[in-house]
Amino acid sequence: MIQNLGYLRSTIMTERNRTSVSDSTEEVVLLLNIGSPDSPAEEDVARFLTSFLTDKRIIPLPSPLRHLLVRGLIVPLRKKRSARIYRTIWDKDSRSFPLIRHTKAIAQALNTAGKETYAAMRYGRPSVEEALLPLRKRQNIRLTILSLLPHYAMSSYETAVEHCRAEIGRLCPDIPFRVIPPFYAHEAYIRALSERIRPYLQTPFDKLILSYHGIPQNHLDRTTRQTLGLHHPDGCCTADDPTASVCYLYQTRQTTTLLRQSLGLREDQIEEAFQSRFGHTEWLQPYLADRLAALPSEGAGRVLITSPSFVCDCLETIEEVAEHGKRIFMQAGGLSYTYIPCLNEDGVWIESLRTILQEP
């Protein structure tokens, strides 16, 4: 079951009841993901980075300073290296990146299963606007917004959902909609992750690493203050804290605990770490790179690793975790390093999504 989401549920109910929904209303699903550049060309990567990094939820600085920093310093310094990295995962046949390809495949699988579904990206294409425009003249439909980001963070789930709400208000304000809350603890999501990981446990291993996308430490309090008007508890939330509904750290810990229980692992066989640190501020710890460098000396020479905060493989999972992470680990004396792919369009995951979409 989805846990600790009273605030989000009340928000969703308000949206659902804003316009009456009759029995003849058809459900249309809109899947949200973060996005990728249009191509690995330097100009496309620069455009994507600019769109991404000028989002106030990514770099929470005053707008003039944020734009000056991003456009004048960060993007000019990073675009060439980022384009080079993006080229390593570009699929020339489909002329697409894995995140876009897998998100579209998920939408197609849901369509095949009888749910009219469209894919849209927070940044890049297909955009939310492109997905909504064909629906403007449709009658008797209700949108169900499902972010493919399992955990609540203002730099991922929140920015995607709030952008989608704004676009609905701008383009089709009369269409009723509902938003599915983060599914980090949903039994269907945990089941899909477990089924994805379980076959890899048949080979001897010392540690299963769950690598979650990192966020700055101060985003925990910033999110709870801006979203709920509350301060984030010292350390982290408990199940009884209303802040747990928007606490990324609490939610990743819940996923880890539920997954460990589902797989029947001991606490010393599994741990979580955080990747993709950017800038010089303190982010959630432990940092993945530090743990990978230390594990061999701690007697964990055989590791399995996967990234539950992503349901689609992308730059962060393929290049950062599967490739760069392996180099760090093996250079530190590791014996074997096995990356477990994301759920992507796996059949069990598609069935799990159908279950999640049926939540009242």
Secondary structure per residue as TSV (DSSP state, phi and psi in degrees):
chain	resnum	aa	ss	phi	psi
A	1	M	-	360.0	152.6
A	2	I	-	-74.9	133.5
A	3	Q	-	-115.8	151.9
A	4	N	S	54.9	47.7
A	5	L	-	-128.8	34.9
A	6	G	H	-58.9	-45.0
A	7	Y	H	-61.3	-46.7
A	8	L	H	-66.4	-37.6
A	9	R	H	-62.8	-41.5
A	10	S	H	-64.7	-37.0
A	11	T	H	-63.2	-43.9
A	12	I	H	-64.9	-41.2
A	13	M	H	-63.3	-38.6
A	14	T	H	-60.9	-44.3
A	15	E	H	-65.0	-41.5
A	16	R	H	-64.6	-38.3
A	17	N	H	-92.3	1.8
A	18	R	S	-60.6	-36.4
A	19	T	S	-128.8	136.3
A	20	S	-	-62.4	144.5
A	21	V	-	-120.8	119.7
A	22	S	-	-91.6	170.9
A	23	D	T	-64.7	-23.1
A	24	S	T	-87.0	-0.1
A	25	T	-	-68.8	133.9
A	26	E	E	-94.4	139.5
A	27	E	E	-88.1	132.0
A	28	V	E	-120.4	125.5
A	29	V	E	-97.4	134.0
A	30	L	E	-118.2	112.0
A	31	L	E	-86.8	132.4
A	32	L	E	-110.9	137.3
A	33	N	E	-138.4	173.9
A	34	I	-	-74.4	-46.7
A	35	G	-	114.8	173.0
A	36	S	-	-144.6	165.0
A	37	P	-	-62.3	163.5
A	38	D	S	-67.6	-28.9
A	39	S	S	-161.8	172.7
A	40	P	S	-82.2	6.2
A	41	A	S	-61.9	143.3
A	42	E	H	-56.8	-40.2
A	43	E	H	-67.5	-35.3
A	44	D	H	-70.9	-39.4
A	45	V	H	-65.1	-41.9
A	46	A	H	-61.7	-40.7
A	47	R	H	-64.3	-41.9
A	48	F	H	-66.0	-46.5
A	49	L	H	-60.6	-39.9
A	50	T	H	-63.9	-45.9
A	51	S	H	-61.4	-42.8
A	52	F	H	-68.1	-50.9
A	53	L	H	-80.5	-17.4
A	54	T	T	-86.4	-0.1
A	55	D	S	-67.2	126.7
A	56	K	T	-63.3	-20.6
A	57	R	T	-83.3	-12.9
A	58	I	T	-90.4	-51.3
A	59	I	S	-121.6	97.5
A	60	P	-	-80.8	62.6
A	61	L	S	-109.7	161.7
A	62	P	-	-53.6	143.5
A	63	S	H	-52.2	-48.7
A	64	P	H	-60.2	-42.8
A	65	L	H	-67.4	-40.3
A	66	R	H	-62.1	-46.7
A	67	H	H	-66.2	-39.2
A	68	L	H	-63.6	-44.7
A	69	L	H	-63.8	-46.5
A	70	V	I	-70.8	-50.7
A	71	R	I	-76.4	-30.5
A	72	G	I	-93.4	-21.7
A	73	L	I	-128.5	-59.4
A	74	I	I	-64.8	-53.7
A	75	V	H	-65.1	-45.4
A	76	P	H	-58.0	-33.3
A	77	L	H	-81.1	-27.4
A	78	R	H	-102.7	-18.6
A	79	K	H	-63.7	-38.5
A	80	K	H	-68.6	-47.5
A	81	R	H	-65.3	-42.2
A	82	S	H	-62.8	-41.0
A	83	A	H	-62.4	-39.7
A	84	R	H	-62.4	-41.2
A	85	I	H	-69.3	-42.8
A	86	Y	H	-60.6	-32.9
A	87	R	H	-61.7	-27.3
A	88	T	T	-70.3	-19.9
A	89	I	T	-115.1	5.8
A	90	W	-	-72.7	130.4
A	91	D	B	-95.4	111.4
A	92	K	T	-69.3	-31.6
A	93	D	T	-67.5	-47.9
A	94	S	T	-89.4	-8.7
A	95	R	T	50.5	54.1
A	96	S	B	-154.9	166.8
A	97	F	-	-99.0	156.0
A	98	P	H	-55.0	-42.7
A	99	L	H	-60.5	-42.7
A	100	I	H	-67.5	-45.3
A	101	R	H	-62.1	-45.2
A	102	H	H	-70.4	-38.5
A	103	T	H	-62.7	-43.5
A	104	K	H	-64.5	-36.4
A	105	A	H	-66.9	-37.1
A	106	I	H	-62.8	-46.1
A	107	A	H	-59.3	-43.1
A	108	Q	H	-64.5	-39.7
A	109	A	H	-64.5	-39.1
A	110	L	H	-68.1	-37.2
A	111	N	H	-59.9	-45.3
A	112	T	H	-61.9	-32.8
A	113	A	T	-82.7	3.4
A	114	G	T	103.3	6.0
A	115	K	-	-111.3	116.4
A	116	E	E	-63.5	117.2
A	117	T	E	-137.0	139.9
A	118	Y	E	-127.0	151.3
A	119	A	E	-107.1	142.3
A	120	A	E	-147.2	151.4
A	121	M	E	-113.5	144.7
A	122	R	S	-65.7	-41.2
A	123	Y	S	-125.8	139.2
A	124	G	S	86.9	-162.8
A	125	R	S	-123.7	152.6
A	126	P	S	-68.8	134.1
A	127	S	B	-80.4	165.2
A	128	V	H	-61.0	-39.9
A	129	E	H	-58.8	-45.3
A	130	E	H	-62.1	-35.2
A	131	A	H	-73.9	-34.6
A	132	L	H	-81.9	-32.4
A	133	L	G	-54.8	-43.0
A	134	P	G	-67.5	-14.5
A	135	L	G	-93.1	-8.2
A	136	R	T	-59.7	-35.6
A	137	K	T	-98.0	3.2
A	138	R	-	-73.1	143.2
A	139	Q	-	-108.2	152.3
A	140	N	S	56.1	48.1
A	141	I	E	-125.5	155.8
A	142	R	E	-131.8	132.8
A	143	L	E	-85.3	137.8
A	144	T	E	-115.0	117.8
A	145	I	E	-94.9	119.9
A	146	L	E	-124.2	108.3
A	147	S	E	-77.7	130.8
A	148	L	S	-84.0	26.4
A	149	L	-	-112.0	106.4
A	150	P	-	-67.9	-24.0
A	151	H	S	-116.0	148.8
A	152	Y	-	-83.2	115.0
A	153	A	-	-139.5	142.4
A	154	M	I	-66.9	-21.9
A	155	S	I	-88.7	1.5
A	156	S	I	-136.3	-83.2
A	157	Y	I	-56.7	-50.4
A	158	E	I	-64.1	-46.3
A	159	T	H	-65.6	-36.0
A	160	A	H	-66.7	-46.6
A	161	V	H	-68.7	-44.2
A	162	E	H	-66.0	-37.0
A	163	H	H	-63.2	-41.4
A	164	C	H	-65.3	-42.7
A	165	R	H	-57.7	-44.7
A	166	A	H	-63.5	-40.6
A	167	E	H	-68.5	-36.0
A	168	I	H	-63.5	-44.5
A	169	G	H	-62.6	-33.3
A	170	R	H	-79.4	-39.5
A	171	L	H	-101.9	-35.2
A	172	C	-	-147.9	65.7
A	173	P	T	-65.6	-16.3
A	174	D	T	-89.9	-5.7
A	175	I	S	-84.9	120.7
A	176	P	-	-68.4	150.7
A	177	F	E	-150.6	160.9
A	178	R	E	-134.8	157.7
A	179	V	E	-120.0	127.2
A	180	I	-	-76.2	129.2
A	181	P	-	-66.7	166.9
A	182	P	-	-54.3	136.9
A	183	F	-	-106.0	26.6
A	184	Y	T	-55.3	-28.5
A	185	A	T	-115.5	8.2
A	186	H	-	-67.1	134.6
A	187	E	H	-60.7	-29.8
A	188	A	H	-70.3	-38.3
A	189	Y	H	-67.5	-44.7
A	190	I	H	-63.0	-39.1
A	191	R	H	-63.9	-43.0
A	192	A	H	-63.9	-43.0
A	193	L	H	-61.7	-43.7
A	194	S	H	-61.1	-44.0
A	195	E	H	-67.3	-30.6
A	196	R	H	-69.4	-39.8
A	197	I	H	-84.5	-35.2
A	198	R	G	-52.1	-43.4
A	199	P	G	-59.8	-30.0
A	200	Y	G	-73.2	-18.5
A	201	L	G	-76.7	-8.2
A	202	Q	G	-74.3	-19.3
A	203	T	S	-93.5	137.3
A	204	P	-	-53.8	134.8
A	205	F	-	-147.6	161.4
A	206	D	S	-104.0	-30.4
A	207	K	E	-154.4	137.7
A	208	L	E	-101.8	118.5
A	209	I	E	-100.3	126.9
A	210	L	E	-102.6	109.7
A	211	S	E	-99.2	110.3
A	212	Y	E	-98.2	149.6
A	213	H	E	-63.9	132.4
A	214	G	-	-79.8	161.8
A	215	I	-	-139.4	156.2
A	216	P	B	-58.6	142.6
A	217	Q	T	-56.1	-39.7
A	218	N	T	-72.4	-9.3
A	219	H	H	-68.4	-24.3
A	220	L	H	-61.3	-50.8
A	221	D	H	-72.4	-37.8
A	222	R	H	-60.5	-42.3
A	223	T	H	-64.3	-47.4
A	224	T	H	-66.8	-35.8
A	225	R	H	-69.1	-44.8
A	226	Q	H	-74.5	-32.4
A	227	T	H	-90.7	-40.3
A	228	L	H	-116.6	-10.0
A	229	G	S	71.7	24.3
A	230	L	-	-123.1	157.3
A	231	H	-	-88.7	145.0
A	232	H	-	-72.7	133.8
A	233	P	-	-60.9	148.9
A	234	D	S	-59.0	140.5
A	235	G	S	81.4	-94.1
A	236	C	-	-162.2	177.6
A	237	C	-	-79.5	162.2
A	238	T	-	-112.4	172.7
A	239	A	T	-61.9	-22.1
A	240	D	T	-86.6	-10.1
A	241	D	-	-83.4	131.2
A	242	P	G	-61.2	-24.7
A	243	T	G	-66.8	-17.1
A	244	A	G	-61.9	-23.7
A	245	S	G	-67.2	-20.0
A	246	V	G	-129.3	17.5
A	247	C	-	-95.2	110.4
A	248	Y	H	-61.5	-43.3
A	249	L	H	-65.5	-45.0
A	250	Y	H	-57.4	-43.4
A	251	Q	H	-70.5	-37.1
A	252	T	H	-65.6	-38.6
A	253	R	H	-65.0	-36.4
A	254	Q	H	-64.8	-44.0
A	255	T	H	-58.9	-45.3
A	256	T	H	-61.0	-46.5
A	257	T	H	-63.2	-47.5
A	258	L	H	-66.1	-36.1
A	259	L	H	-69.3	-41.5
A	260	R	H	-59.9	-43.9
A	261	Q	H	-65.8	-41.5
A	262	S	H	-64.1	-36.7
A	263	L	H	-85.9	-8.9
A	264	G	T	70.4	34.3
A	265	L	-	-95.7	152.5
A	266	R	-	-75.1	159.9
A	267	E	G	-61.8	-31.5
A	268	D	G	-80.4	-2.6
A	269	Q	G	-95.3	-5.6
A	270	I	E	-142.3	142.4
A	271	E	E	-151.8	158.0
A	272	E	E	-110.7	149.9
A	273	A	E	-142.8	171.3
A	274	F	E	-127.0	136.1
A	275	Q	E	-115.1	179.1
A	276	S	-	66.1	33.1
A	277	R	-	-63.4	140.0
A	278	F	-	-136.5	132.3
A	279	G	S	88.1	-163.8
A	280	H	S	-116.6	4.2
A	281	T	S	-80.8	167.4
A	282	E	-	-77.9	128.5
A	283	W	B	-108.7	173.6
A	284	L	S	-58.3	139.7
A	285	Q	S	-122.3	160.0
A	286	P	S	-78.4	149.1
A	287	Y	B	-75.4	136.2
A	288	L	H	-56.6	-47.1
A	289	A	H	-59.0	-39.7
A	290	D	H	-65.5	-42.2
A	291	R	H	-67.8	-40.2
A	292	L	H	-64.2	-35.4
A	293	A	H	-72.2	-25.8
A	294	A	H	-94.6	-27.0
A	295	L	G	-57.3	-44.3
A	296	P	G	-57.8	-38.7
A	297	S	G	-72.3	-14.7
A	298	E	G	-93.1	4.0
A	299	G	T	93.3	5.6
A	300	A	-	-103.0	83.2
A	301	G	-	-91.2	-10.2
A	302	R	E	-124.5	110.7
A	303	V	E	-122.0	148.9
A	304	L	E	-109.7	143.7
A	305	I	E	-143.2	139.5
A	306	T	E	-148.4	169.6
A	307	S	-	-126.6	89.6
A	308	P	T	-68.8	-15.9
A	309	S	T	-79.6	-5.7
A	310	F	-	-117.3	131.9
A	311	V	S	-98.0	-12.1
A	312	C	S	-122.7	134.5
A	313	D	-	-63.0	145.2
A	314	C	-	-157.8	-170.7
A	315	L	H	-55.8	-43.6
A	316	E	I	-66.7	-31.9
A	317	T	I	-87.6	-40.9
A	318	I	I	-76.9	-53.9
A	319	E	I	-80.5	-45.5
A	320	E	I	-77.8	-45.9
A	321	V	I	-88.6	-55.8
A	322	A	I	-68.7	-36.0
A	323	E	I	-102.4	-60.0
A	324	H	I	-65.6	-41.0
A	325	G	H	-60.1	-40.3
A	326	K	H	-63.2	-40.7
A	327	R	H	-61.0	-44.1
A	328	I	H	-61.0	-47.0
A	329	F	H	-66.7	-47.0
A	330	M	H	-68.6	-36.5
A	331	Q	H	-66.8	-23.6
A	332	A	T	-84.6	0.4
A	333	G	T	106.1	12.0
A	334	G	-	-66.1	155.3
A	335	L	S	-99.8	-41.9
A	336	S	E	-149.9	143.1
A	337	Y	E	-138.5	114.2
A	338	T	E	-119.3	118.1
A	339	Y	E	-88.5	130.1
A	340	I	-	-100.1	117.2
A	341	P	-	-59.9	160.9
A	342	C	-	-66.2	174.6
A	343	L	-	-65.4	-35.2
A	344	N	T	48.5	-130.3
A	345	E	T	-104.7	29.3
A	346	D	-	-52.9	140.1
A	347	G	H	-59.2	-40.4
A	348	V	H	-63.3	-38.4
A	349	W	H	-67.3	-38.6
A	350	I	H	-62.4	-43.1
A	351	E	H	-64.2	-36.9
A	352	S	H	-64.7	-40.7
A	353	L	H	-62.7	-39.3
A	354	R	H	-61.1	-37.7
A	355	T	H	-66.6	-45.0
A	356	I	H	-61.2	-39.3
A	357	L	H	-68.0	-19.3
A	358	Q	T	-84.6	-4.7
A	359	E	-	-57.9	136.0
A	360	P	-	-70.9	360.0
